[in-house]
Amino acid sequence: MAEAQHALAERLQQAFGETLQNWQVHVGDLTIEVAQSDLYRVMLSLRDDFRFEQLIDVCGVDYAAWKQDEWITEDASGAGFSRGVRGNQFARLGLTGVYGLEPVTTNTGRRFAAVYHLLSVSRNERLRVRVFCDNDDFPVIDSVVSVWAGANWFERETFDLYGIIFDGHPDLRRILTDYGFVGHPFRKDFPLIGNVEVRYNEEKGRVVYEPVSIQPRVLVPRVIREDNRYAEPDAQEDASNG
């Protein structure tokens, strides 16, 4: 499998040259990275020249909090685990300054990316294509609906959840959230507790939106304790006598 993926990578390098910014094989899958400006041309070639007839999926990624850990649960004592929250996530508690924690800003220039999963039925090959948006504040990527018609709803989903604009999409509307939804829920700066609550009001006979009533908090794992049910018979006897 790895040999086949490396052979595909070599063919792609010969075809695209420096347009292929990066590539790697991980757990049997080849991932290539191209620039935003080259995406449409590369995708068209992948379909026509490399026979990737099918687009399996398109998903977004927000790298704003990449490699930032919150939970430190390696050590456990009788008092419990170490505290889990360190304020590294933008919207962990939903409010800036809660418990003295401030959100982290990145300004990496490579915050949002779209990832495309392609399948060549005729060649029995799979390929993952990743492209970063040039602008973190207004992420825009060319639509590939004209290359694979199935990208239509995939791109709408990515727009809905991450706010990535697909230029040239024929009908870029929300597809999973409500029409009046504010924000993009899979972004790292979207509050985990949400912005509003939705419930049915019997008096008004309709669904109403209200401010969030739950308190922001962090769940801490339970203390690890010995379970005598799985102990050896001698150990159980010692425990009962002790």
N, C-alpha and C positions, 0 to 999 in steps of 0.2 A: 504493500500500500504506500509506504513512504517513498519508494522508488518511483512509483507512478506520479505521485504528487510533485516530486522534484523534477521529473521529466516535463510535467505540465508547466512548472515554473520556468524552466529553461525555454520552452516554446514561447511563453508569454514575454519573457525578457527579450528574446530575439525580435518579436513582433512590435513591442512597445518601447523598447529602449529605456531612456531616462524618464519616460512617462510613468513607468512603473517605479514609484517612489520607494516602496518597501514590500517585502514578502516574507512569509514564514509558514512553516508546516507545524501544526500543533494538533495532537491527538488525531492524526490521520486526515486533517483538513488543511487545505491550502488557503491562505488569506493574502490578498494583495491590496495595496493601498495606492490610490491615484489622487491627483489634485482635483479640486472642485471644477476647474475649467476644462479638464480632460474627461470628465465622467461620461458625458453622452457619447463621445466618439469611441471611447473604450468599450462601453456597453454595446454599442452597435456592432463593433468588431467581434466581441465575445459571442454575440448571437449568430452573426453571419459567417465569420471565419473559423471560430472555435466550436460552433454548433452547440452553444448553451441555449437550447430552445426554451427552457422553462425557468421562470423566476419563481422560486419557492416562497421567499419572504423578504420583506424590507422592515428593518427595525431601527430605532434611534438609540443613541447612547449619549448620556450626559456625563462627561468626565470631570465635572467640577470638584468632586470629592474623591477622585481616584487615589488609591493608596493611602487614604486617611482612615485610621482605625478609631473606633469608639470603645469597643468592648475589650477589657483586659480580664479574662476569666481563667487564666492559667493557674492561678493560685487560689486555693480555697481553704478556709479555716472554720472553726466553730462558729464564728460570727458571720460567715457568709463570704460571698465573692467580693472582690474589689469592685468599686463603683464602675458601672458600665459606661456612663456618659462622660465625654470629654469636650463636648461642644464642637467637634470637628465637622459635623454635618450641618449644612446650611439651615435646615428646617427641623432639626431633631425635636425641639420643644415647641416649635411653632411661633415663638415670639422672641424677638431680639432682646437680649439682656435678661431673660429669665434665669434666675439662679446665678447671675453674673456671667453667663455664657454669651459670647458674641459669635455671630456667624463668620465663617472663614470665606475670604475672597481669593480667587485664583488669578484671574487675568492671564491665563495661559495662552490665549489665542487659538487653542485647539480644544474648546469645550464640547461642542456638539459634533456628532458624526452620524452618518447613516450607513448601515451595513446591509448589503444585498447578498442573498443566498441563491446561487444559480445551480442548475442541474442540466447536464447533457445526457439525455436519454440514449442517444445514438452511440455515445462514447463511454457511457457509464462513469462520468466524472462529475465531481462537485467542486464548486469554487465559491469563496467568500470574498466580496469586494467591499472595502471600507473607504469612505471619503469624508474628510473633515470639512466643516463649514469655515470659510475664511473669516466671517464676522460673528463673534460671540453674541453681540447685542441683537443682531438681525440675521439669523442663520438662514441661508438660501442655498438650495441645490437644484440643479436641473431635473425636471421630471423625466422618467423613462417610460411613461405610459405609452408613448408612440413606439417604443421598442418591444415592451411586453404589456399587453392590455391588462394583465392581472395585477400590475403595479398600482392600479387606480385606488383600490381600497387600502392596500398596504401603505401607500403614501398618505392617504387621509388619516389613517390610524397614527402614523408617525407624527404628522402635523398636530393632531389632536392631543397626543400625550406629551410631545416634546416641543412643539411650537416651531418645528423646522418647516420653512416654506419651500414648496416644490414648484419652481418656476415652470410654467407651461402646462400645469395640471388642468384638465378640463373642468373640474368641479371640486375644488379644494375646500371641503366643509368638514366640520367635526363629524365623527362617526360613532364614538363610544360614549362621550359625555353628553350632558344636556345642552340644548342650544344656548341657554343663558349662562353656561358655565364660564367662570372667570379663571384664567390661568391654564397651565399645562401640568397635570398631576404627576408626571414621571420626571419632571425636572427636580434637581437636587435642592433647589431653593423653594419648592412648594411645601407648605406646612403639612406635617404628617397628620395633624388633627383636622386639616381642611380649613376652608375659609367660612363655610356656612353649613348649617344642618338643613335637611329636607325632611318634611313630615306632612302627613295629610291632616288638614284642619277640618273637623266635622262641621263646625259652625259656618265656615266659609265654603265648604263643599269643594275644596281644591287643595292642591299641594302648595305649601308655603315654604319660604326660605327664611331662616332665622340665624342669628349669630351662634357660633359654636359654644355649647354649654359645658362640654367635658373639659377637665383640667389637663394640661399637658404634663406628661410624666414619662418616666423611663422604666421599663420592666427589668428587674434584676433576677437572674436565675436563682433557683433554690439552692440551699446548701447541700453539698454532696455528703451523704451519710452512708455508713456501712449498712448493708441489707442482710440481716441474719438469715433470711430465707434461703440464701444461696451460699451460706457459709458451710464449712466442713462440720461433721457431727461433733468432733472434739471441741471445735471453736464455739459451737452453740452451747455445749455443756459448760465450758468455762465461763461463757457470758452469763448463763443462768445462775451458776454458783457464785459468780462475782457480784 
